[in-house]
Amino acid sequence: MDRLLRVFILLIGSILFASQPAWATKRVALVIGNSTYQNAPLLTNPANDAAAIAATLKQAGFDVVDARLDLASSGMRRVLRDFADQVRDADIAIVYYAGHGIEIDGTNYLIPTDARLERDTDIYDEAFSLDRILLAIEPAKRLRVVIVDACRNNPFTDTMKRTVASRSISRGLARVEPAASNTLIAFAAKAGLTALDGNSKNSPYATALVKYIAKPGLDLRRAFGFVRDDVLQATGNRQEPYVYGSLGGDDVALVPKPEEAAPPVNTSSDIRRDYELALQVGNKAAMSAFLAQYPEGYYANLAKLRLDQIDAENARVAAIDKAQQAEPKESQPLLENARRAEQVDAAAGAKAADGARIAAEKAKQAAQEPATDAERKRTSAVASTVAVLSTNEPLVDGAKPNNSEVASPAQNTESTKVAALSAGPPQANLAKAVQSELNRVGCFSGTIDGDWGAASRRSLTLFNRHAGTKFAVELATLDALDAIKLKPSRVCPLICEHGYQRDGDQCSKITCAEGSFLNDDNECEKRRARKPLAKRDTDERPVRAARPVRERSEPKADVPRRQATARTPSGSGQIMCDAYLCRPVRHGCHLEYRGGGGPGGGTGNVEVCN
């Protein structure tokens, strides 16, 4: 029985292990090789080294291998930005750079192909610091690796003008200490020393990397140790690669060791089904075929017992036939008694076999009982939460619950008790708790009132985006609350409104100095002085009413005049009319009245010129 129990426990363990999800790791890599520099001599090896490393990583099964050659400043900036997007959901991220590098004031820089570096301050505008590379791979979950094969004699060092005499510019690269955990920075040569290109297509360092870095199951630290040994041997101890940073105690391999294919595991249900089929056939051939398929185990023992029964039954039948043929008729009762005794023995053996099978089934149920209890508790908790959430929802279109008309008072009382026992925290309390945690991690800035509205859903959406989760935002859930509680610090970035600026984890109001104002870019700008406008002096202008009124000579007789067809400026402003038309009095002339009724009846006004 103990042996059968152990067999069933091993079978159950195999089933549970097979049901676990397969371990999967997303690996991404960026490979850069700068050979053709516009303002420096050509480098032959970086392009070849980058191509060899990219081919090795692709063959190792990396999910993303982005290989780029001869990147200028703008292209290098765009590639780093795009690769950072690939790293966000990756487990392992690697950056390999081959080309020119330089160290200024203890900071290492990678130089693009279009850099000039005429002055030492140009490094900040035309090159990329090693910290920028580390920032791009920081989101990787398990491992971050930067391999810098740029420890060569730099041609910009001798031609570069020093703006500050005390600024240090040394050969090789400077020692670094990664701030993030599980980060390694590998240099082709130790800090302050230069690397050799060698005499072959690839440098000694790249040749050793291709040999060891993607070896299945090899720990990364041991791989870099083997690389160091090969490079020292190839360069006559003139070049020593170096690795900065540290990892944990577990082995970390870029390529996992291939697992041996496990033999197919037959579950207990499959074996039982095959045994029942053989039992239905009921002959010796069927049981022998079952034993050939399953030579060990509980059902194999039952099949062997069944074969013994079949052999015994066949032997008994043969003996009875033989006795019937050899003995007289009076011996028939004795034979019948013997046959009955054999049947009783066979029945006892079958009963014993059934007892063993029942015991094995009970052992199996006992082994599965903890898993069943856990599933029952989980189902009960989910049902309680659903019951609490559904108590506040109205019935659609006046629908009634099922069997509401035939439910007895006793049943209603019982359901009320069950609901009272299974009721969990109200949805408003759960929403309030989620709002409080979202506020703690910087994703919610509204009022913590338990009202799960648009602001709460928007804050949970922000948490999903920055924490990499995918919780439903329609309702507050316990899963979301547990996930937010696991975050020890701020998750969502701090965004301040116009007129405020970031001050640690808070927004402080921007106060501009006197004479300045806050512009649309949230910066203080000096207010421009207004230019004085020229104004007329109203005191010197004559009053219209005080102007002298021009005296006009008017005819004594009431003579009608024809309207002038056109008015043009003249010296005196008087109008002369005759029998045909009216016109202005010419310059230097005036009108005199000579008597009569005007153009229609006499002399009238006459134009007199001096």
Secondary structure, 3 states (H helix, E strand, C coil): CHHHHHHHHHHHHHHHHHCCCCCCCCEEEEEEECCCCCCCCCCCHHHHHHHHHHHHHHHCCCCEEEEEECCCHHHHHHHHHHHHHHHCCCCEEEEEEECCEEEECCEEEECCCCCCCCEHHHHHHHCEEHHHHHHHHCCCCCEEEEEEECCCCCCHHHHCECCCCCCCEECCCCCCCCCCCCEEEEECCCCCCCCCCCCCCCCHHHHHHHHHCCCCCCCHHHHHHHHHHHHHHHCCCCCCCEEEEECCCCCCCCCCCCCCCCCCCCCHHHHHHHHHHHHHHCCHHHHHHHHHHCCCCHHHHHHHHHHHHHHHHHHHHHHHHHHHHHCCHHHHHHHHHHHHHHHHHHHHHHHHHHHHHHHHHHHHHHHHHHHHHHHHHHHHHHHHHHHHHHCCCCCHHHCCCCCCCCCCHHHHHHHHHHHHHHCCCCHHHHHHHHHHHHHHCCCCCCCCCCCCCHHHHHHHHHHHHHHCCCCCCCCCCHHHHHHHHCCCCCCCCCCCCCCEEEECCEEEECCCCCCEEECCCCCEEECCCCCCCCCCCCCCCCCHHHCCCCCCCCCCCCCCCCCCCCCCCCCCCCEEECCCCEEECCCCEEEEECCCCCCCCCCCEEEEEC
